[in-house]
């Protein structure tokens, strides 16, 4: 895989990630997702494994967490971008495309939004 393919796929994953997680164009989609999958109360447990009465914390659903987490969604967008690059013949090894490169690209994608 050339560096050009890596850079282009990483930039594509970054743009797709920021489109879903932060851009105002997808606000309506995120609001509908939160309404469809509301947070749930997860009880807290003591060291014996028994539920402590009257305690709990709100926990977001996985899909809602995914569209709000730059690094989480960045990994999956990167996996898709590199899988696509492999599918059209730009990247030789599918193992490298689906495991190593997306992890590196996800780090770049997630960190770029915090700089």
C-alpha positions as CSV (number, residue, x, y, z in Angstrom):
1,X,0.0,0.0,0.0
2,X,1.4,3.3,-0.9
3,X,1.5,6.3,1.4
4,X,-0.8,8.1,-1.0
5,X,-3.5,5.5,-0.5
6,X,-3.0,5.6,3.3
7,X,-3.3,9.4,3.4
8,X,-6.4,9.5,1.1
9,X,-8.1,6.7,3.0
10,X,-7.3,8.4,6.4
11,X,-8.6,11.8,5.2
12,X,-11.7,10.1,3.9
13,X,-12.3,8.4,7.2
14,X,-11.6,11.6,9.1
15,X,-14.1,13.5,7.1
16,X,-16.8,10.9,7.4
17,X,-16.2,10.6,11.1
18,X,-16.4,14.4,11.7
19,X,-19.5,14.5,9.5
20,X,-21.3,12.0,11.7
21,X,-20.0,13.1,15.1
22,X,-19.6,16.9,15.0
23,X,-21.1,18.6,11.9
24,X,-24.4,20.4,12.2
25,X,-25.7,18.7,9.1
26,X,-26.1,15.5,11.2
27,X,-27.6,17.0,14.3
28,X,-31.1,15.8,13.4
29,X,-29.8,12.3,12.9
30,X,-28.0,12.3,16.3
31,X,-31.1,13.7,18.1
32,X,-33.3,11.0,16.5
33,X,-30.9,8.3,17.5
34,X,-30.8,9.6,21.1
35,X,-34.6,9.6,21.2
36,X,-34.8,6.1,19.7
37,X,-32.2,4.6,22.1
38,X,-32.4,6.5,25.4
39,X,-29.9,6.1,28.1
40,X,-30.6,3.4,30.7
41,X,-29.9,3.2,34.4
42,X,-27.3,0.7,35.3
43,X,-27.2,-0.4,39.0
44,X,-24.0,-0.2,41.1
45,X,-22.8,-3.3,42.9
46,X,-21.0,-3.8,46.2
47,X,-17.8,-5.9,46.4
48,X,-19.9,-9.0,47.1
49,X,-21.7,-8.6,43.8
50,X,-25.0,-7.5,45.3
51,X,-26.9,-4.6,43.9
52,X,-26.8,-1.5,46.1
53,X,-30.3,-0.1,46.5
54,X,-31.0,3.4,45.4
55,X,-27.8,3.7,43.3
56,X,-27.2,3.7,39.7
57,X,-25.7,5.6,36.8
58,X,-27.0,6.6,33.4
59,X,-25.3,4.7,30.6
60,X,-25.6,5.6,26.9
61,X,-26.5,2.9,24.5
62,X,-23.7,1.6,22.3
63,X,-24.9,3.1,19.1
64,X,-25.5,6.5,20.7
65,X,-22.0,6.4,22.2
66,X,-20.6,5.4,18.8
67,X,-21.9,8.5,17.0
68,X,-20.6,10.8,19.8
69,X,-17.1,9.2,20.1
70,X,-14.6,10.5,17.6
71,X,-12.1,7.7,18.2
72,X,-14.7,4.9,18.3
73,X,-16.3,5.9,15.1
74,X,-13.0,6.8,13.6
75,X,-11.8,3.2,13.9
76,X,-14.9,1.8,12.1
77,X,-14.8,4.5,9.4
78,X,-11.1,3.7,8.9
79,X,-11.8,0.0,8.7
80,X,-14.4,0.7,6.1
81,X,-12.1,3.0,4.1
82,X,-9.3,0.5,4.1
83,X,-11.6,-2.4,3.4
84,X,-12.8,-0.4,0.4
85,X,-9.2,0.3,-0.7
86,X,-8.5,-3.4,-0.5
87,X,-11.7,-4.3,-2.4
88,X,-10.8,-2.1,-5.3
89,X,-7.3,-3.4,-5.4
90,X,-5.3,-0.5,-4.0
91,X,-4.2,-2.4,-0.9
92,X,-2.6,-5.9,-1.2
93,X,-3.2,-7.5,2.3
94,X,-6.7,-7.6,3.7
95,X,-5.3,-8.4,7.2
96,X,-3.2,-5.3,7.1
97,X,-6.1,-3.3,5.8
98,X,-8.6,-4.4,8.3
99,X,-6.4,-4.5,11.4
100,X,-3.3,-2.4,11.5
101,X,-4.0,0.6,9.2
102,X,-7.5,1.4,10.6
103,X,-6.0,1.5,14.1
104,X,-3.4,4.0,13.1
105,X,-5.8,6.0,11.1
106,X,-8.3,6.0,13.9
107,X,-5.7,7.5,16.2
108,X,-5.0,10.2,13.7
109,X,-8.7,10.7,13.1
110,X,-9.6,10.9,16.8
111,X,-6.6,13.1,17.7
112,X,-7.1,15.6,14.9
113,X,-10.4,16.7,16.3
114,X,-8.8,17.6,19.7
115,X,-5.9,19.6,18.3
